Amino acid sequence: MKPILTTLAAVCAAACLMTPATQAGAPKDPNQKYIEVCNNFSNQTLWLTLSATPPGRPEVRWLSGKSIAPKTCFESPALSSDQWSAGRAYIFLADPAKLTNPYAIAGNYQLVEYIFRGPAGSGGTHGEGVGYDFSAVDSVHSGLPLAVEAADDDGDPASAMPYTGIPMTADYDEDTNKLRAVFEKFIDAGWPYFKDSSVSGMYYKIPGGYNLFAEANVHAYVYAKTAAKPITPVSLANRWLYWLGTPVDQLCPAQSAPSQAFCKDYQHSVVTVWSAFATNARSNGVLDPSALDMAEHIIGFVPFGNGSNWSGIDAQIGPLWAALASGLPSSTYMQDPQYAALKYPAYDSPYNLDPYVTAVHKDFGLNIYAFSIDDALGYFDAPTQNKLFIAVGGLHGLPNKTQAKPPAHSPYHANTVPAGAR
C-alpha cells in the first residue's frame, strides 16, 4: 500500500447532516477541515468510513459505514486536529457491516487518502491546505467512478483544484459501461480480479501490481476463463529475468524496436534497479532472495527487512523505477517528448514490467497512483484549501468539474494550481 499521507483519530460523536452539495457562500472557520461526499447514483446507496493512523498505532475509524442515500451529499462534522493526518476515506458499494473483513484490500470500496495541514495564517487565509490522492496502488474498482478535489469550505469555484480520479461527463448516473469494458479488456489480457468484490458483467475490483504478489495467498482473486494467458506473480518475475538472463547484444540486435540504443538503455536500467534491490536484500539479512521476492519488492518499491540501505535506493533508484514502470529506460527519456508515444506499452510487451500501470494510465485514463512512487500522476497538493469534495457516480458536488491533466514529467508531485490562479 502507498504509505498514507499521522496522529490519533477521535470518534465522531456529532450528528451528521445530509445536505445538498456545498454552494459558494459564507466561509466557515478556516482553521476547520471538512470532507463532503456526494452520492450521484439514482438507485445505489453508498457507505462512508473515515479514518486516521497515528504513528506506531492501529488505524482508528469513525463514521464507520455511514450510509449516503442516492442523490444526496454528506458533509462530515469539522475534523478535529487529530483527524487531519494519515487520513483515509473508504467509499463502499455495499454496507461494510454486512461484509467479512470489509477494510481488507479486497473489500468492496474505493479509497481516497489525505493529510490536512494548519493552522490558518501560516500558509494562507484558509490554513495550510491539504495533500490528497485517489489511490489505486492497492486496487481499483470499476463500479465506483470517483473524483476528488480540494477547495475552500465555501465551495468557491475560483478556489477549487481540478479533480483527480475517474474521467466523468455526467452530473448524475455516470455510465459505468465504458469503464467496465476497459476493465474486462485488461482481465481478458490475463489480469485477475477480487472474487468477493466483483460481479461479473457488472463491476470488478482488481489488485494493483504489488498486491498481485502480496494478496496471492491472502484474499481470493480469480482469472477470467477468457484470459488468453494469466498474468501471475511468476510471469511478472519472468519479465525481469528476460532482461537479466540474456547478453545485451542478443537482447538488443541492430534491428531492435524502437532502437538498439533504447533497448540497451532499458536493459541497463533493469540491471541497475535489480542490483540495487539485491544489495538492499543482503543488507537486511536476505542473502539469496528469489526472483519472486525481488519482483514483488521492486514493483511495490518496498525495502527488505528493516529498510537498511534504503535511502540511497529511494533517492537514486526511485526515478529509474518510475521510468521503467512507464515503459521507458530513464527519466531522460521521460522528459523527451519524442518518446511520449512509447509510454505505457502493450500488456505483453517486453518493455512492460507492470501491466497494471498501462491499464490505469492508458486504458482507464486515470491520473491516479498506479504504483507506490507514482507521485507525478497521483499526488495533489492544495496550498491553502481546507475542504475535500468527493463525488461518486457523477460530477455533481464538485466546484470544479474539470479533470486535472497530468504534467509532461515530474518525478515527484503534480504541481496543480486552483482554477482561479490560471
C-alpha positions as CSV (number, residue, x, y, z in Angstrom):
1,M,0.0,0.0,0.0
2,K,1.2,3.5,-0.7
3,P,2.1,5.0,2.7
4,I,-0.8,7.2,3.7
5,L,-0.5,10.8,4.0
6,T,0.0,10.6,11.3
7,T,-2.0,11.1,14.6
8,L,-4.7,9.7,16.8
9,A,-8.2,10.0,15.4
10,A,-11.2,10.6,17.6
11,V,-14.6,9.0,17.0
12,C,-17.1,11.4,15.5
13,A,-19.9,11.9,18.1
14,A,-21.6,14.8,16.4
15,A,-24.8,14.4,14.5
16,C,-24.1,14.1,10.8
17,L,-26.0,16.1,8.3
18,M,-27.5,15.2,5.0
19,T,-27.2,18.3,2.8
20,P,-27.1,19.3,-0.8
21,A,-23.7,19.9,-2.2
22,T,-22.0,22.9,-0.6
23,Q,-22.5,26.1,-2.7
24,A,-20.3,29.1,-2.7
25,G,-21.3,31.2,0.3
26,A,-20.2,32.4,3.6
27,P,-16.9,30.5,4.6
28,K,-16.7,28.6,7.8
29,D,-13.8,28.9,10.3
30,P,-10.7,28.5,8.0
31,N,-8.9,26.6,10.8
32,Q,-11.5,23.8,10.4
33,K,-11.2,21.0,7.9
34,Y,-14.1,19.2,6.2
35,I,-14.9,16.3,3.8
36,E,-18.0,16.2,1.7
37,V,-19.1,13.1,-0.2
38,C,-21.8,13.3,-2.9
39,N,-23.6,10.1,-4.0
40,N,-24.7,10.9,-7.5
41,F,-26.3,7.5,-8.3
42,S,-30.1,7.4,-8.5
43,N,-30.5,3.8,-7.3
44,Q,-27.4,3.0,-5.3
45,T,-26.7,3.7,-1.6
46,L,-23.1,4.3,-0.7
47,W,-21.4,3.9,2.7
48,L,-18.6,6.1,4.1
49,T,-15.9,5.4,6.7
50,L,-13.2,8.0,7.6
51,S,-10.0,7.0,9.5
52,A,-6.6,8.2,10.7
53,T,-3.5,6.2,11.6
54,P,-1.2,7.5,14.4
55,P,2.5,6.6,14.2
56,G,3.1,3.2,15.6
57,R,-0.6,2.7,16.4
58,P,-3.5,1.0,14.7
59,E,-5.8,2.7,12.3
60,V,-8.7,4.5,14.1
61,R,-12.0,4.8,12.2
62,W,-15.1,6.9,12.7
63,L,-18.4,7.4,10.8
64,S,-18.0,3.7,10.2
65,G,-20.4,2.7,7.5
66,K,-22.3,6.0,7.4
67,S,-24.9,5.5,4.7
68,I,-25.3,8.1,2.0
69,A,-28.6,7.8,0.1
70,P,-28.9,8.2,-3.6
71,K,-28.6,11.7,-5.0
72,T,-27.6,13.2,-1.6
73,C,-24.4,14.7,-0.2
74,F,-23.0,14.3,3.2
75,E,-20.6,16.8,4.9
76,S,-18.6,15.5,7.8
77,P,-18.5,17.5,11.0
78,A,-15.3,19.6,11.2
79,L,-12.4,17.2,11.7
80,S,-10.5,17.6,14.9
81,S,-6.8,18.2,14.5
82,D,-6.0,14.6,15.5
83,Q,-8.1,13.5,12.4
84,W,-6.1,15.6,9.9
85,S,-3.2,13.3,9.2
86,A,-2.8,9.9,7.6
87,G,-6.4,10.1,6.6
88,R,-8.5,7.7,4.6
89,A,-12.0,7.9,3.2
90,Y,-13.4,4.5,2.3
91,I,-16.3,4.7,-0.1
92,F,-18.2,1.4,-0.1
93,L,-20.6,-0.1,-2.7
94,A,-22.0,-2.4,0.0
95,D,-22.7,-2.0,3.7
96,P,-19.4,-2.8,5.4
97,A,-21.4,-4.0,8.5
98,K,-22.6,-6.9,6.4
99,L,-19.2,-7.8,4.8
100,T,-16.5,-10.1,6.1
101,N,-13.2,-8.2,6.7
102,P,-14.6,-5.1,4.9
103,Y,-11.4,-3.0,5.1
104,A,-9.1,-5.6,3.6
105,I,-7.5,-4.8,0.3
106,A,-10.2,-6.9,-1.4
107,G,-13.0,-5.0,0.3
108,N,-15.9,-3.6,-1.8
109,Y,-14.7,0.0,-1.6
110,Q,-12.6,2.7,-3.3
111,L,-10.0,4.6,-1.3
112,V,-9.1,8.3,-1.0
113,E,-6.1,9.4,1.1
114,Y,-5.4,12.8,2.6
115,I,-3.5,14.9,5.0
116,F,-4.8,18.3,6.1
117,R,-2.4,21.0,7.4
118,G,-2.8,24.1,9.5
119,P,-3.3,26.4,11.3
120,A,-4.7,29.2,9.3
121,G,-2.4,32.2,8.8
122,S,0.8,30.2,8.3
123,G,0.0,29.2,4.8
124,G,-2.8,31.4,3.6
125,T,-6.3,32.6,4.6
126,H,-7.6,29.0,4.6
127,G,-4.9,27.2,6.6
128,E,-2.1,25.3,5.0
129,G,-4.1,23.2,2.7
130,V,-4.3,19.5,2.0
131,G,-2.4,16.8,0.2
132,Y,-4.6,14.0,-1.2
133,D,-4.8,11.3,-3.8
134,F,-7.3,8.8,-5.2
135,S,-5.1,5.8,-4.6
136,A,-5.2,2.8,-6.9
137,V,-1.9,1.4,-5.6
138,D,-3.7,-1.3,-3.8
139,S,-6.7,-1.8,-6.1
140,V,-9.2,0.0,-8.3
141,H,-13.0,-0.5,-8.5
142,S,-14.9,-0.1,-11.8
143,G,-18.3,0.2,-10.0
144,L,-17.2,3.3,-8.1
145,P,-16.4,6.1,-10.6
146,L,-15.0,8.6,-8.2
147,A,-13.5,12.1,-8.4
148,V,-11.8,14.2,-5.6
149,E,-10.6,17.8,-5.4
150,A,-9.8,20.4,-2.8
151,A,-11.4,23.8,-2.5
152,D,-12.2,26.4,0.2
153,D,-15.0,25.3,2.5
154,D,-17.5,27.7,0.9
155,G,-17.2,25.8,-2.4
156,D,-16.0,28.8,-4.3
157,P,-15.1,27.5,-7.8
158,A,-12.2,30.0,-8.0
159,S,-10.5,28.2,-5.1
160,A,-11.1,24.7,-6.5
161,M,-8.5,22.4,-7.9
162,P,-9.3,20.3,-11.0
163,Y,-10.4,16.9,-10.0
164,T,-8.3,13.7,-9.9
165,G,-9.9,10.3,-10.5
166,I,-12.2,8.6,-13.0
167,P,-13.0,10.7,-16.1
168,M,-16.7,11.6,-15.9
169,T,-19.0,13.8,-18.0
170,A,-22.4,13.5,-16.3
171,D,-23.6,15.1,-13.1
172,Y,-25.6,12.1,-12.2
173,D,-25.6,8.4,-13.0
174,E,-22.3,8.3,-14.9
175,D,-22.3,5.5,-17.4
176,T,-20.0,2.8,-15.9
177,N,-20.2,0.5,-19.0
178,K,-17.2,2.1,-20.7
179,L,-15.1,1.7,-17.6
180,R,-16.3,-1.9,-17.1
181,A,-15.4,-2.6,-20.7
182,V,-11.7,-1.5,-20.3
183,F,-11.5,-3.5,-17.1
184,E,-12.8,-6.5,-18.9
185,K,-10.2,-5.9,-21.7
186,F,-7.5,-6.0,-19.0
187,I,-9.0,-9.0,-17.3
188,D,-9.2,-10.8,-20.7
189,A,-5.5,-10.0,-21.2
190,G,-4.8,-12.0,-18.0
191,W,-5.1,-9.8,-15.0
192,P,-7.1,-11.2,-12.1
193,Y,-9.9,-9.6,-10.1
194,F,-11.1,-10.0,-6.5
195,K,-13.8,-12.5,-6.3
196,D,-15.7,-11.1,-3.3
197,S,-15.9,-7.5,-4.5
198,S,-16.7,-8.2,-8.2
199,V,-19.9,-9.2,-10.0
200,S,-19.0,-10.5,-13.5
201,G,-20.6,-8.4,-16.2
202,M,-21.4,-5.6,-13.8
203,Y,-18.3,-4.4,-11.9
204,Y,-14.8,-5.5,-10.9
205,K,-12.2,-4.7,-8.3
206,I,-8.7,-5.6,-9.4
207,P,-5.4,-5.7,-7.4
208,G,-2.5,-3.4,-8.1
209,G,0.9,-4.7,-9.2
210,Y,2.3,-5.2,-5.7
211,N,-0.9,-6.9,-4.5
212,L,-0.8,-9.3,-7.3
213,F,2.1,-10.8,-5.2
214,A,1.1,-9.7,-1.7
215,E,-2.5,-10.9,-1.9
216,A,-1.9,-14.2,-3.7
217,N,-2.2,-16.2,-0.5
218,V,-4.4,-13.8,1.4
219,H,-7.6,-12.9,-0.5
220,A,-9.2,-14.8,-3.3
221,Y,-8.6,-13.3,-6.7
222,V,-9.6,-15.2,-9.9
223,Y,-8.7,-15.2,-13.5
224,A,-11.3,-15.0,-16.3
225,K,-11.9,-18.1,-18.2
226,T,-11.5,-16.0,-21.3
227,A,-8.0,-14.9,-20.3
228,A,-5.5,-15.9,-23.0
229,K,-2.6,-16.1,-20.7
230,P,-2.9,-15.4,-16.9
231,I,-0.6,-12.7,-15.6
232,T,0.7,-14.2,-12.4
233,P,3.5,-13.3,-9.9
234,V,5.7,-15.9,-11.7
235,S,5.1,-14.5,-15.1
236,L,5.8,-10.9,-13.9
237,A,9.1,-12.1,-12.3
238,N,9.9,-13.8,-15.6
239,R,9.6,-10.4,-17.4
240,W,12.5,-9.2,-15.2
241,L,14.5,-12.3,-15.8
242,Y,14.1,-11.9,-19.5
243,W,16.2,-8.7,-19.3
244,L,18.7,-10.2,-16.8
245,G,19.4,-13.6,-18.2
246,T,20.4,-12.9,-21.8
247,P,23.5,-11.0,-23.0
248,V,22.6,-7.5,-24.1
249,D,23.8,-8.0,-27.7
250,Q,21.4,-10.9,-28.1
251,L,18.5,-8.9,-26.4
252,C,19.2,-5.8,-28.4
253,P,20.3,-6.5,-32.0
254,A,20.7,-3.7,-34.5
255,Q,17.1,-4.0,-35.7
256,S,15.6,-3.7,-32.2
257,A,12.5,-1.7,-31.8
258,P,12.2,1.2,-31.2
259,S,16.0,1.3,-31.5
260,Q,19.0,-0.6,-30.3
261,A,20.1,2.3,-28.0
262,F,16.7,2.3,-26.4
263,C,16.7,-1.4,-25.9
264,K,20.3,-1.3,-24.4
265,D,19.4,1.6,-22.1
266,Y,16.3,-0.2,-20.9
267,Q,18.3,-3.4,-20.1
268,H,20.9,-1.4,-18.3
269,S,18.2,0.3,-16.1
270,V,16.6,-3.1,-15.3
271,V,20.0,-4.5,-14.2
272,T,20.7,-1.3,-12.1
273,V,17.3,-1.5,-10.3
274,W,17.6,-5.2,-9.7
275,S,21.2,-5.0,-8.4
276,A,20.2,-2.2,-6.0
277,F,17.4,-4.3,-4.5
278,A,19.6,-7.3,-4.3
279,T,22.1,-5.2,-2.3
280,N,19.2,-4.0,-0.1
281,A,18.2,-7.6,0.5
282,R,21.7,-8.6,1.5
283,S,22.0,-5.5,3.8
284,N,18.9,-6.7,5.6
285,G,19.9,-10.4,6.0
286,V,18.1,-11.8,2.9
287,L,21.2,-13.3,1.2
288,D,19.5,-15.2,-1.6
289,P,16.1,-13.7,-2.4
290,S,14.0,-15.5,-5.0
291,A,13.1,-13.8,-8.3
292,L,9.5,-13.6,-6.9
293,D,10.7,-11.8,-3.8
294,M,12.8,-9.4,-5.9
295,A,10.0,-8.6,-8.3
296,E,7.5,-8.1,-5.5
297,H,9.8,-5.7,-3.7
298,I,10.7,-3.7,-6.8
299,I,7.1,-3.4,-8.1
300,G,5.9,-2.4,-4.6
301,F,9.1,-0.3,-4.1
302,V,9.4,-1.5,-0.6
303,P,12.6,-2.4,1.3
304,F,13.7,-5.8,2.5
305,G,13.8,-6.3,6.3
306,N,14.1,-3.2,8.4
307,G,15.0,-1.0,5.5
308,S,18.7,-0.7,5.9
309,N,20.4,0.9,2.9
310,W,17.1,2.3,1.7
311,S,17.7,6.0,1.5
312,G,20.1,5.6,-1.5
313,I,17.6,3.4,-3.3
314,D,14.8,5.8,-2.6
315,A,16.7,8.8,-4.0
316,Q,18.6,7.2,-6.8
317,I,16.6,4.2,-7.9
318,G,13.1,5.6,-7.4
319,P,13.2,7.8,-10.6
320,L,14.6,5.0,-12.6
321,W,11.9,2.6,-11.5
322,A,9.3,5.2,-12.2
323,A,10.5,5.4,-15.7
324,L,10.7,1.6,-16.2
325,A,7.2,1.2,-14.9
326,S,6.1,3.6,-17.6
327,G,7.9,1.6,-20.3
328,L,10.9,3.9,-20.7
329,P,14.6,3.4,-19.8
330,S,15.1,6.5,-17.6
331,S,13.9,9.9,-16.6
332,T,15.8,11.4,-19.5
333,Y,13.6,9.5,-21.9
334,M,10.5,10.5,-19.8
335,Q,11.4,14.2,-20.3
336,D,11.9,13.9,-24.1
337,P,8.6,14.4,-26.0
338,Q,9.7,12.2,-28.9
339,Y,9.3,9.1,-26.6
340,A,5.9,10.1,-25.2
341,A,4.1,7.7,-27.5
342,L,6.2,4.8,-26.2
343,K,4.9,5.2,-22.6
344,Y,2.6,2.5,-21.3
345,P,3.4,-0.2,-23.8
346,A,1.1,-3.2,-24.6
347,Y,0.3,-5.6,-21.8
348,D,2.5,-8.3,-23.4
349,S,5.4,-6.0,-24.4
350,P,8.9,-6.9,-23.0
351,Y,9.1,-3.3,-22.0
352,N,6.1,-3.7,-19.7
353,L,7.2,-4.9,-16.3
354,D,4.0,-4.0,-14.6
355,P,0.9,-4.1,-16.9
356,Y,-1.3,-2.6,-14.2
357,V,0.4,0.8,-14.9
358,T,-0.5,0.7,-18.5
359,A,-4.1,-0.3,-17.6
360,V,-4.5,2.6,-15.1
361,H,-2.9,5.4,-17.0
362,K,-3.6,4.5,-20.7
363,D,-6.6,2.3,-20.9
364,F,-8.5,3.5,-17.9
365,G,-7.4,7.1,-18.4
366,L,-6.8,7.8,-14.7
367,N,-4.3,10.4,-13.3
368,I,-4.0,8.5,-10.1
369,Y,-1.5,6.3,-8.3
370,A,-0.8,3.1,-10.2
371,F,2.4,2.2,-8.1
372,S,3.8,3.4,-4.9
373,I,6.0,6.3,-6.1
374,D,3.7,7.3,-9.0
375,D,3.6,10.8,-7.4
376,A,3.8,12.7,-10.7
377,L,0.4,11.4,-11.7
378,G,-1.2,10.6,-8.4
379,Y,-0.5,13.1,-5.6
380,F,-2.1,16.5,-5.4
381,D,-1.2,19.3,-3.1
382,A,-3.6,22.2,-2.4
383,P,-1.7,25.1,-0.7
384,T,-4.5,26.7,1.3
385,Q,-7.8,24.9,0.7
386,N,-9.5,23.3,3.7
387,K,-12.1,21.0,2.3
388,L,-12.1,17.9,0.2
389,F,-15.0,17.3,-2.2
390,I,-15.6,13.7,-3.3
391,A,-18.1,12.9,-6.0
392,V,-19.2,9.3,-6.8
393,G,-21.3,8.3,-9.8
394,G,-21.1,11.8,-11.4
395,L,-19.7,15.3,-11.1
396,H,-22.4,16.9,-9.1
397,G,-21.0,18.5,-5.9
398,L,-17.6,19.3,-7.4
399,P,-16.9,23.1,-7.5
400,N,-14.6,22.4,-10.5
401,K,-15.8,19.8,-12.9
402,T,-12.5,19.8,-15.0
403,Q,-10.2,16.7,-14.7
404,A,-6.6,17.6,-13.9
405,K,-4.2,17.0,-16.7
406,P,-1.0,15.2,-15.6
407,P,2.3,17.1,-16.0
408,A,4.5,16.2,-19.0
409,H,7.0,14.9,-16.5
410,S,7.6,15.3,-12.8
411,P,9.4,12.8,-10.7
412,Y,7.5,13.7,-7.6
413,H,4.4,15.8,-7.2
414,A,1.8,17.1,-9.7
415,N,2.1,20.9,-9.4
416,T,-1.6,21.7,-10.0
417,V,-3.0,25.1,-9.2
418,P,-6.5,26.2,-8.4
419,A,-8.7,27.3,-11.3
420,G,-8.7,30.9,-10.2
421,A,-4.9,31.0,-10.4
422,R,-4.6,30.0,-14.0
